[in-house]
Amino acid sequence: MRITNNTIMRGFSRDFNRIGTFKNDSMGRIMSGRKFSRASESPLNAAKALNVRKSLYYSDQYMENLKVADKFYTEAETSLLGASEKLQEIREMLVEACNSGIRSIDEYNIYAQQLDIFATQLCEIFNTDSAGRAIFGGSSDDGLPFRITYDASGYGIVTYHNVPVNAYDSYLNFPYSSEILADIGLGLSVNQKTHEIDPQTGLRISFNGPEVSGCGTDGGIADIDMSSIKQGKEYSIDVYTDNVRKTIVFKGGANYAETAANIQEELNKQFMKNHITFEVSEQGVITNATSGSTVSIINSKDAANNLEYTNNYGYSKRFKINLEELEPAKEYSINVIVGDEAKIVTFTSAELDRDAYPDEESYLKDLAAANQQLIQDALTNAFGTDDKGNLIVHIAEDGSVTSEGNTVMLNAAVTDADAEVPSFERKMSFSNNYIQLTLDAAAALRYGDIDYANACIDKVVKANESLLVEIANLGANEDFISFSLDRMTTREYNLFDRQEELEATDLEEETTLLKTYTAMYNACLQLASEVVPMSIFSYMR
């Protein structure tokens, strides 16, 4: 069988081109350092390499999130350490003010001014921001989550996102209380019903201010200045109690009693579903009649007309006569100071037939009510009413003595030797927020109330202990972040090794192949003279 020149040429050309391709591909792998440039060249390895690259991409993201979180936690810990040092200074100042003998009001004012400065500094600490976002601002980007405002009486109120820190007992009820979670490779899981991320599968990189600094109080009332309300005008206020917030709208009445009735009706209507009822006195005192919990109010943002109010939680100047401790049919006398006016008020306590009552509770309740009315009559006789016929001094059901627009103080001075002084006390409630507590201690010192300021010392110590626990928690989280960074670094090393195994060229092996292909290529060129006719070489020359 005869093999033609064309057949020989085609075979030679095919082999020569294939060897040239092998040689060029090998040279390309050496130059690029990659085993393949297209997935079609090695489908299985390409699929594995893509998974490795995907893992590397996520690892880079996890590492970035961990670095951001590390910075965030470090700044948070630094801030809280500064707050702890500041609380220690506050404690030392209160101890010095309360336990250094009798001082003048001017001296107490100096201490109070310094405490106000400390409160402002604490506020600045908790407004610390990182990369344009407040560390303790929750999920908000607001640069100043904490603010100190002052009501009509000059009482300092600490607010968090415009809500008083004493308004809620639970930090979860404050605005922007939802957590911001970072994905650090723990397997982020989302609840399909609530569409919320499982907090155990991410790292929190936000801090709720009231959670760290405390919130709520152990009791308090809201007090509206009834004289600031005009008849027929509409007012809107936000009311907070028992971790519930409602907006109520009411109209001013013809007198204090009608206005109080309008407010109470709207309050009970709005809070009906929460099973909360209120008592509103003619003097504007709002009390949670269901649980006795703190009541806090602020003017609603949608209010057409603002009114003046005071939130009497934390430090309060209210004095309370213990109605239940009055002996029946006994004469009592007490010095009542209203603003700059002081008068001796004398009354005889009520006497009821105990046998006419089925139980002790109902008897004591009616006895307290009777004593309240007798004391009210004595206060009215002493101080009278204003131009509109409203009582100047008022005693509430719990025995609190108040006067709209005036400070009321009870003094044990007695002019009648036969009369006794009724048992009374300054109502004390303490804020759980230590910025507010510092302002309250300052207010107490200004008023000369050393008992309250002294009681704040223990509260400050407990607050600092809670803060140290929070700092320890931050430290534990920082250790976890450090561990996670080491874990992710090790994982990246392993992934890079796997990527190199799948994608990178083995230079020693590939160099050997290149030399082999080069030798084969040169050998083909040498054999060409035996295969390709001479006429072609002549033509090429």
MARSE-631913 format. One record per residue: x, y, z of N, C-alpha, C, CB in turn. Coordinates in steps of 0.2 Angstrom, whole numbers, plus 5000, padded with zeros to 4 digits. Glycine has a CB too. Layout:
<atoms>
XYZXYZXYZXYZ
...
</atoms>
This chain:
<atoms>
500449945000500050005000500450065000499550005006
500350114995500750174995500450224999500850194987
500950265003500750315007500950385003501050315014
500450425002500650484998500950535002499950504995
501250584999501550635002501050675006501950684997
500450685003499950725007499750695014499350735002
499750635014499550595020500150605025499450525019
500750595023501350615027501350685030501950595023
501150725025501250805027500650815032501150845021
500050785031499550805036499650775043498850775033
499950715043500150685050500650725053500350615049
501150745049501750775052501450845055502250795047
501050885051500850945052500450945059500450975047
499950885059499550885065499950875071499050825064
500450825071500850815077501350875079501350755076
501550905073502050965075501651025078502250995068
501051035076500551085079500351065086499951095075
500251005087500050975094500650985099499850905094
501250965097501750975101501951055102502450945098
501851095097501851165098501351195103501851205091
500751165102500251195107500451175114499551165105
500651105115500851085122501451135125501051015122
501851145120502451185122502251255124502951195117
501751285120501551355122501051355128501151385116
500651305129500251295135500651295141499751245134
501151255141501651245146501951305148502151185145
502251345143502551405144502051455147502851435138
501351455145500851495148500751485155500251495144
500751415157500651405164501151425168500551325165
501751425166502351445170502351515170503051425166
502151555165502151625165501551655170502051655158
501051625170500451645173500451615181499751625170
500751555181500751525188500051485189500851575193
499651485184499051445185498951385181498451495183
498651335184498651265180498151275174498351215185
497651315175497151325169496851395169496551275170
496751415163496451485163495751485161496851525157
495451425159494751425158494451365162494551415150
493851365164493551315168493451255164492851335171
493451255157493351205153493951155152493151225146
494551185154495151155154495151095159495751195155
494851115165494851065171494251075175495451075175
493651055173492951065176492951045183492451035172
493250995185493150965192493551015197493450895193
494151025195494651075199494351145199495351075196
494051165193493751235193493251245198493551245185
492751185198492251195203492451195210491751135202
492951155211493251155218493551225220493751095219
493951245215494251315216493751375217494751325210
493251365213492651415214492451415221492151415209
492351355224492051355231492651375236491951275233
493251365234493751395239493751465238494451365237
493751495232493751565232493151595235493651585224
492551565235491951595238492051595246491351545237
492351535248492551535256493051585258492851465257
493551605253494051655254493651725255494551655249
493151735250492851795250492451805256492351805244
492051755259491751765265492151775271491251705266
492751735271493251745276493551815277493851695275
493651845271493851915271493351965274493951945264
492651945272492151985275492051975283491451965272
492151915285492151895292492651935296492151825293
493251935293493851965296493752045296494451955291
493452075291493352145291492852155297493052165285
492252115297491752125302492052115309491252075302
492552075310492852065317493252125319493251995317
493652145314494052205315493652265317494552225309
493052275313492652335315492352325322492052335310
492152255324491852245330492452255336491652175331
493052235334493552245339493652315341494252215336
493652355336493752425337493152455341493852465330
492552435339491952455343491952435350491352425339
492152375351492152345358492752385362492252275359
493252395359493852425363493652495365494452435358
493252535360493052605362492552605367492852635355
492052555367491552545372491852535379491052485370
492352485379492652475385493052535388493152415384
493352565384493752625386493252685389494152665380
492652685385492152735388491952715395491552745383
491752655395491452625402491952635407491252555401
492652625406493152635411493152705413493852605408
493052745408493052825410492452835414493052865404
491852805413491252815416491352785424490652785413
491652735424491752705431492252755435492152635430
492752775432493152825436492752885438493752845432
492352905433491952965435491452955441491552995429
491152895441490652875446491052875453490352805445
491652855453492052855459492152925461492752815458
492352965457492353035459491753065462492553085453
491153045459490453065461490353045468489953045456
490552975469490452955476490852985481490652875476
491553005479491953035484491653105485492653045481
491453135480491153205481490553205486490953245475
490053155485489453155489489653135496489053095486
490153095497490353075504490653135507490953015504
491053175504491353235507490753285508491853265502
490253295504489753345505489353325511489353355499
489153255511488653235516488953225523488353175514
489653215524489953185530490453235532490153115529
490453295531490953345534490653395538491253375528
490053375542489753425546489253475543490353465550
489053515546488553565544488853615539488153595549
488553625533488853675528488253725527489053635522
488453775524487953825521487753805515488353895521
487153835513486853825506487353835501486153865506
487753895502488153915496488753855495488553975498
488953825501489453775500489153715496489653755507
488453695498488153645495488053655488487453625498
487953715486487853735479488453725475487653815478
489053735478489653725475489753645473490253745479
489553605478489553535477489053515471489453495483
488553545471487953535466488253555460487353565468
488553605459488753625452489353575450489153695453
489753555454490253505452489953445450490753495457
489353415453489053355451488653365445488453345457
488453425443488053445437488653435431487753515437
489253455433489753445428489953375427490453485430
489953335432490053265431489553235427490153235438
488853255428488353225425488453235417487653245427
488653305416488753315409489253275406488853395408
489853265409490353225407490153155406490953235412
489753125410489553055409489153055403489153035415
488753105402488253115396488753115390487853175396
489253155390489753155384490053085383490253205385
490253055388490552985388490052935384490752955395
489452935386488952895383488752915376488352885387
488952975374488853005367489452985362488653075367
489952955365490552935361490352905354491052895365
490652925349490452895343491052855339490152945338
490952815335491452775332491252775324491552705335
491652805320491552805313490852835311491552735310
490652885315490052925314489452895317489952925307
489552845321488952815324489052805332488752745321
488552835336488552835343488652755345488052865346
489152745350489252675352488652655356489952675356
488352695360487852675365487152705362487952705372
487152715356486552745353486052685350486652785347
486152625352485752575349485852565342485052585351
485252555338485352545331485252615327484752505328
485252665331485252735328485952765326484852785332
485952805321486552845319486552915322486552845311
486052925326486052995330486752995334485452995334
487053055333487653065336487653085344488053115333
487053105346486953125353486353095355486853205353
486353025357485752995360485553015367485852915360
486053035371485953065377485953135378486453035383
485453165381485353235381485153255388484953265376
485353315391485053335397484653395396485653355402
484053395398483553455397483253475404482953435392
482953525404482753555410481953575409483153615412
481553555414480853575414480753645417480453515418
480153655418479953725420480253745427479253735420
480353695431480553705438481353705438480253655443
481653695433482353685433482653625434482653735438
482253575435482453505436482753475430481853455439
483353445431483753415425483453345423484453415427
483253335417483053275415483453245409482353275412
483753185410484153145406483653105401484653095409
483753125394483353085389483853045385482953135385
483552995382483852945377483452945371483952875380
483652975366483252985360482653015361483152915356
482653065365482053115367481553075372481753135361
481753025374481352995379481652995386481152915377
481353015391481653015398481952945400481153045403
482552945403482852875405482452845410483552885407
482052885414481652855419480952835417481552905425
480752845410480152835408479952755408480052865401
480452715406480352645405480852605410480452625398
480552555413480952505417481352455413480552475422
481152445407481452395403481852435397480952345400
482452425396482852455391482652445384483552445391
482252385383482052365377481452405374481752295377
481152445378480552485376480852555373480152495382
481452575374481652635371481752635364482352655375
481752685361481852685353482552665351481752765350
482552625345483152605343483452545347483652655341
483052505350483352455355483552395351482852445360
483352385345483552325341484252325341483152325335
484552255340485252245340485452245333485452185343
486152275332486452265326486952205326486852335324
486852155322487252095322487752095316486852035323
488352075318488852065312488951985311489552095314
488951975305489151905303489851885303488851885295
490051845308490751825309490851755307490951845316
490451725303490551655301490251605306491251645300
489851615310489551575315488951535312489351605322
488751555306488151525303487551565304488051455305
487551625301486951675302486251645301487051735298
485851645306485151615305484651665306485151555310
484151665302483551705302482951675304483551745295
482551695308481951665310481451685304481651695317
481151635301480751645296480051675297480551575292
479851675304479251705306479351775307478951665312
479851795311479951865313480451895309480151865320
480751865304481251885300481851925304480951935295
481951905310482451935314483051885315482251945321
483651905315484251865315484351835322484851905314
484451775323484551745329485251775332484651665328
485151805338485751845341486351795343485551875347
486151725343486751685345487151665339486451615348
486951685333487251665327487651725324486851645321
487651785327488051845325488351875331487651895322
488751925330489151965335488752035336489851975334
488552055342488252115342488752175342487852125349
488652225338489052285337488652345338489352285330
488152345343487752405345487652395352487152415341
487652445356487452445363486852495365488052465367
486452465368485852505370486052555376485252465372
486052615376486252665381485952645388486052735379
485252645388484952625395485052565398484152635394
485252515393485452445396486052455400485552395390
486552495398487252505401487152555407487752525396
486852605406486852665411486252655415486852725407
485752615414485252605419484652645416485352625426
484052625418483452655416482852645422483152635409
482352685421481752675426481952705433481652595427
481452695437481552725444481152675449481352795444
481152685455480852645460480152685462481252635466
479952735458479252765460479352835457479152755467
478752865455478752935453478052955450479352945449
477953015450477353045447477453095442476853065453
476953115438477053165434476553225436476853145426
476753285435476353345438476353395433476753365444
475753405430475553455425475353525429474953435421
475653575426475553645429474853665426476053695427
474353655430473653665427473553745425473153655433
473953785428473853855426474153865419474253895431
474553825416474753835409474253805404475453795408
473653775407473153755402472653805401472853685405
472453815395471953865393471253835392472153915388
470753865394470053825392469953825385469553875396
469753765383469553755376470153735371469153815373
470753745373471253735369471453655370471953775371
471753625364471853555364472653545365471653525357
472753495369473453485371473553405370473553495379
474253395368474453325367475053305371474553315359
475053255374475653235378475753155377475553245386
476353135378476553065378476653045385477253055374
476352995387476352965393476652895394475552965396
477152885398477452825399477352795406478252835398
477152735406477152695413477052625412476452725417
477352585416477352515416477552485409476652485417
478152525406478452505400477952515394478652435400
477452555395476952565389476952645388476252545391
476952655381476852725379476252745375477552745375
475852795377475252815374475252895373474652785377
474952915367474852985366474153005368475053005359
474053045372473353065374473253145372473153055381
472653155369472453225367471853245372472253225360
471853305375471353325379471253405378471453305386
470653425380470553495380470553525387469853505377
470753585388470753625394470053635396471153685394
469853625403469253635405469153705408469053585411
468553725411468353785413468753795420467653795415
468953745423469353745430469753685430468853755436
470153685436470653635437470253565437471053645443
469753565441469353505442469153475435468753515446
468853515430468653495424469253465420468253545420
469753505420470353485416470653415418470853535416
470653415425470953345428470453285426470953355435
469853305426469353245423469453235416468653275425
469553285412469653265405470353225404469753335401
470853245407471453205407471353135409472053245411
471053125415470953055417470553015413470653065424
470053045410469653005405470052985399469053055403
470453025396470853005391471352955392471153075388
471652965398472152915400471852845401472452945407
471352845405471052775406470752745399470452785411
470552785395470352765388470952735384469952815384
471452775384472052745380472352685383472552805379
472352685390472752625393472252575395473152655399
471652575393471152525395471452455393470452535392
471652445387471852375384472452355388472052385377
472852395391473452375395473252365403473952425395
472552375404472352365411472652415416472452295413
472752475414473052525418472552585419473752545415
472452605425472052655427472452715430471452635431
472252775430472552835433472152875438472852875427
472452905442472152955446472453025445472152945454
472053075443472353145441471953185446472153165434
472453225450472153265455471953335452472653275461
471653375456471453445453472153485452470953485458
472653465456473253505455473753475449473653495462
473453425446473853405440474253345441474253455437
474253315447474653255449474353195446474753255457
474753165442474553105438474853045441474753105431
474452995444474752935447474452875444474552935455
474952825443474652755441474352725447475352715439
473652715446473252695452473252615452472552715451
473452585446473452515446474052485449473452485439
474652505448475252475450475752525454475752445445
475552585454475952635458476652645454476152615465
476752625448477352625444477452705442477352585438
478052715440478252785438477852805432478952785436
477552865433477252895427477652955424476552925429
477852955418478253005415477853035409478952975413
477953105408477553135402478053185399476953175405
477953185392478253245389477753265384478953215385
477853335381477453355376477553315370477653435375
476953305367477053265361477253305355476353235359
477653275350477853305345477353345340478353265340
476753315341476153335337475753385341475753275334
475953405346475553455351475453515347475853455358
474853545347474753605345474953665350473953615342
474853645356474953685362475353645367474353715365
475953675369476353645374476153665381477053655373
476153625386476053635393476653635397475453595396
476653655403477153655408477053595412477253715412
477553555414477453495418478153485422477253435414
478053435427478653415430478653345431478753455437
479153305430479153235431479453225438479553195426
479053205443479353195450479553125451478753215455
480053105448480353045449481153065450480252995443
481453015453482153035456482053075462482553065450
482453135461482353175467481753225467482953225468
481353225472480753265472480753305479480153215472
480453365478480353405484479753395488480453475482
479353345486478753335489478753305496478253285484
478353335500478353305507477653265508478353365512
477653215512477153175513476953165520477253105509
476353185522476053165529475853095529475553215531
476053055534475852985534475152985538476352945539
474652985533473952985536473752925540473452995530
474052875538473852805542474152805549474052745538
474652845550474952845557474652895562475752855556
474152935560473852985564473352945569473453035560
473452965575473052935580472352975580473352945588
471852935581471152965581471053015586470652905582
470653065584470453125588471053155592469953095593
471553165589472153195592472353265588472753145592
472553315592472753375589473453375586472653435594
473553395580474253405577474353475575474253345571
474953485574475153555572475853545568475253605578
475853585562476453575558476553645555476353515553
477153655554477353725550477453705543478053745553
476953735539476953725531477253785528476253715529
477753775524478153835521477953825513478953835522
477653875510477453875503477753935500476653885502
478253925496478653975493479054015499478254025489
478954075499479154115505478754125510479354185502
478154095510477654105515477654045520476954125512
477654055527477653995531477054015536478253995535
476653955537476053965542476053895546475453975538
475853905552475653855557474953825555475753865564
474953765553474253735552474153685557474353695545
473553685561473353645566472653615564473253685573
472653545566472053505564471953455569472053485557
471353425570471253375574471053315570470653385579
471353255571471253195567470553165567471853145568
470353135563469753105562469653045567469553075555
469053025569468852975573468252935570468752995581
468352875569467852835566467652775570468052805558
467052745569466852685573467152625570466052685574
467552595573467952535570467452485570468552515575
466952475574466452415574466052425568466052415580
465952475564465552485559465852465552465352565558
466452435553466852415547466952345547467452455546
466852305541466952235541467652215542466652205535
468152255539468852235540469252295541469052195533
469852275543470352335544470552375538471052305547
470552345532470752385526470352435525470852335521
469652425525469152475523469152525528468452445522
469252505535469252555540469852605539469352525547
470452585538471052625537470952665531471652585537
470652645526470552685520470152745521470252635514
469552725524469052785526469352835531468452755529
469752805536470152845541470652895537470452805546
471052865533471452905529471152965525471952865524
470552945522470252995518469953045522469652955514
469653025528469353085532469953125535469053045538
470553095536471053145539471353185533471653095541
471353155527471553205521471053265521471453155515
470453255521469953305521470053355526469253285521
470153335532470253375538470853425537470353335545
471453385535472053425534471953475528472653375532
471553455523471453505517471053565519471053465511
470553555524470153615526470653655530469653585531
471153625534471553665538472053705533471953625543
472253675528472753705523472353765520473053655518
471753755518471353805514471253865519470653775512
471053845525470953905530471653945531470753875537
472153915530472853945532473053985525473353895534
472953955519473253985513472754005508473653935510
472153985509471554015505471553985498471554085505
471354025493471254005486471554065482470553985484
471654045475471854095471471354135468472354065465
471454185463470954225460470354185457471254275455
470554125454470054075451469754035455470454045445
469854035462469553995466469853925467468853985464
470453915465470853855465471253855472471253845459
471253795475471653785481472453805480471553715484
472653845484473353855484473853805486473553925488
473653765492473953705494473453645494474253725501
473753595492473353535491473653475494473153525483
473253435497473553365500473153305496473353365507
473553265493473353205489473153155493473853185484
472853095490472653045494473253005498472352995489
473853005495474352975498474753015503474852955493
474453085504474753125509475253175507475053085515
475353175500475853225497475553295497476053205490
475953345500475653415500476053455495475853445507
475653485490475953515485475553585484475853475478
475953625480475653695478475853705471475853745483
475353725467475553735460475953795459474953745456
476553785456477053835455477453855461476653895453
477353825467477753835473478053775476477353875478
478653785479478953725483478553725490479653735483
478353665492478053655498478553625503477353625498
478653645509479153615514478753605520479853645514
478853555524478553545530479053545535478153475531
478953575541479353585546479053565553479653665546
479453545557479153515564479053575569479653465566
479053635567479053685572478253695575479153755569
478153695581477553685584477453745589477353625588
476853785589476753835594476353815599476453895590
475953765598475453745603475753685607474753725600
475853695614476253645617475853575618476353665624
475153585617474753525618474653485611474053545620
474853515606474853485599475453445598474653535594
475353385594475953345592476053365585475853275593
476653345582476853355575476653285572477653365575
476253295566476153225563476753195560475553245557
476753135559477353105555477353125548477253025556
477853145546477953165539478653145536477753235538
478653135530479353125527479353155520479453045526
479953165518480053185511480053125506480753225510
479653125501479553065497480253055493478953075492
480452995494481152975491481052925485481652955496
481252945479481252885474481952905470480652895469
482252845468482852855465482852825458483352815470
483252865454483352845447483852785447483552895443
483652735442484152685441484652705436483752625438
484652765433485052785428485552825432484752825422
486252815431486652855436486852925433487352815437
486752935427486753005425486253045428486753015417
485653015428485053055431485153055439484353015430
485453005442485552995449486053055451485852925451
486553065447486953125449486653185449487553125444
486253205444485853265443485353265449485453265437
485053215451484653215457484953225464484253145458
485553195464485953215470486153285471486653165470
486353315465486453385464485853425466486753405457
485253415464484653445466484553445473484053425462
484653385476484553375483485053425487484653305485
485653425485486153465489485953545488486853455486
485753565483485453635482484953645487485253645475
484553595488483953605492484053595500483353565490
484753575501484953555508484653495510484653615512
484453445506484153385508484753335508483653355503
485153335514485753285515485553215515486153315521
484953205518484753135518484653095511484053125522
484353135507484353105500484953105497483853155496
485353155497486053155494486453095497486453215495
486453085504486753025507486552965504486753035514
485852955503485652895501485852875494484852895501
486052925490486252925483486952885483486252985480
487352895489487952865489487952785487488352875495
487552755491487452685490487252665483486952655495
486752705480486552695473487152705468485952745472
487552755470488152765465488652705465488552825467
488752675472489152615472488852555469489252605480
488252545469487952495466487952505458487152485468
487852565456487852575449488552565446487752655447
489152585450489752565448489952495448490252605453
489652455452489752385452489452355446489452355459
488852375444488452355438488852375432487752385438
489252435432489652455427490252405426489852525428
490552385431491152345431490952275428491452335438
490352255430490052185427490052195419489452165430
489752255417489652265410490352275407489352335409
490852305410491552305407491852235407491952345412
491752195412491952125411491652085405491852085418
491052095404490652065399490952095392489952085399
491152155392491452185386492152145385491552255386
492552135390493152105390493152035387493552105397
492551995390492451925387492351925380491851895391
491951975378491751985370492451995366491252035369
492852035369493452055366493951995365493852115369
493951955370494351885370494051845365494251855377
493351845364493051805359493151825352492251805360
493251895351493451925345494151905343493352005345
494551905348495251895347495351815345495651905353
494951775348494951705346494651695339494551665352
494151725338493851725331494351745326493151755331
494651805327495151825322495751775321495451895325
495951745326496451685325496151635322496751665332
495551615323495251555320495151575312494551545323
494951635310494851655303495551655300494451715303
496051685303496751685300496951615299497251715305
496851565303497051495302496651475296496951455308
496051485296495651465290495851485284494851485292
496051555284496251585277496851555275496351655278
497351535279497951505278497851435274498451495284
497351395277497151335275496851335268496651295280
496451385267496051405261496551425255495551455262
497051465257497551485252497951425250498051535255
498151375255498451315253498051275248498651275259
497451265250496951225245496951255239496351215249
496851325238496851365232497451355228496751435233
498051355231498651345228498751275225499251355232
498451225229498451155227498051145220498251115232
497451185220496951175215497151215209496251185217
497451275210497551325204498251335202497151385206
498651335207499351355206499751305202499751375212
500251325198500651285194501251255198500951315188
501351185197501951155200502551175196501851085201
502951225198503451255193503951195191503851315196
504151155196504651105195504451055189504851065201
503851035191503550985186503451015179502850955189
503151085179502951115173503651135169502551175174
504151145172504751165169505051105165505251195174
504951045169505250985166504850965160505150925171
504150975160503750965154503851015149502950975156
504051075150504151125145504851105141504251195148
505351085145505951055142505850995138506451045147
505350955140505250895136504850915129504750845140
504350965130504050985124504451025119503451025126
504951055122505451095118505851045114505851145122
506150995118506550945114506150915109506850895119
505550895110505150865105504950905099504450835108
504850975101504751025096505351025091504551095099
505951035094506551035090506750975086507151055095
506550915089506650855085506150855079506450795090
505550875080505150885074505350925069504450905076
505650985071505951025066506550995062506251095069
506950955066507450925062507250865057507950895068
506750835059506450785055506050815049505950735059
505950875049505550905044505850905037505450985045
506550895037506950895031506850825027507650905032
506650775031506550715029505750705026506650655034
505350745029504650745027504450795022504250745033
504650855023504350905018504850905012504450975022
504450905006504850905000505350964999504450904994
505950954996506451004995506151064992507050984991
505651054987505451114984505051164988504951094978
504851144993504451184998505051225002504051145003
505551195004506051225007506351285003506651185010
506451264996506751314992506251374991506851284985
505551354991505051414991505151454997504351384990
505251425003505251465009505851505009505251415015
506451485006507051525006506951585001507651485004
</atoms>
